[in-house]
């Protein structure tokens, strides 16, 4: 049973698959994304494909793979790179890796929030420039977190994990989600449920934790950026397409919001023109789940989905 793995992964997926009795394995040897042409050339006859978020799984790719395909297992909790409906229409399964990304991504959300609030990128740039002349009373004044209001936009696994960290920073927490989360409204978190519009208007900090789909694409657009306070800070660790990046660049440049902390981008790896040059952004290259422990856990989940599917067993994490 031929298995395709589109990128080298932490740990040893090939050994795990071989120990499970599957030896026909092809792993892209390069630490870079396959081009669409290379991807289509690699998949004919595959029973399983282990993809990363950079790999687009659509009708042409599925046509190239063939009708024997059983599972596409995504090395991510999100699966906006996969045409799930089309995969399922062809009788195959889509798997993902929830759980493993939760805690490290919540950590990164707080790193971005702190970095943007305390003007960390400007401080780093100042040190690297060699022009820092020492501490000064008016130098790089940021904003404190304690006593401010944090809005969690989307209270799934990662949003809830980010909310659990809030009491330690002394922020007031509000949230919105498809349904209320009683565990967030009890001590010690004491979060208040609000609408999206109420949250954007009230928040000093907004942290986005929604999946990317047709309902959430450009959820944060020019109009909704206009609902935020001029002192507000926006953080995104979900998917870049949730924000209209052009509208965000304009809002940051014109100081209609104070700052942003971003780990994801609308057209990764490309950034919207002007974004990288803004002083009031704190940017990371999609590091949300990037710890050795958690990326290896993700590998085991993705490979476990494949092993179960090829054995005809229930897939532990199917979409």
Protein Blocks (a to p, Z undefined) as FASTA:
>chain_A
ZZddfbdcehjfklmmmmnopabdcddfbfcdcdfklmmmmmgopabdcddfklccdfkl
mmmnopkbmbdcddbfbfklbcfklmmmnopacdddehjlmmmmmmmmmmmmmmmmnomm
mmmmmmmnopagbjcfkgopacdfehpacddehjafklmmmmmmmmmnopacddddfbdc
fklmpcfklpacddfklmmmmpmbdcddbdcdfklgokbafklmmmpcfkbccddfkbfk
lpcfklmmmmmmnopafbdcdfbdfklcbdcehklmpmkbccdehillmcfklmmmmmmm
mmmmmmmmmnopacfbaZZ
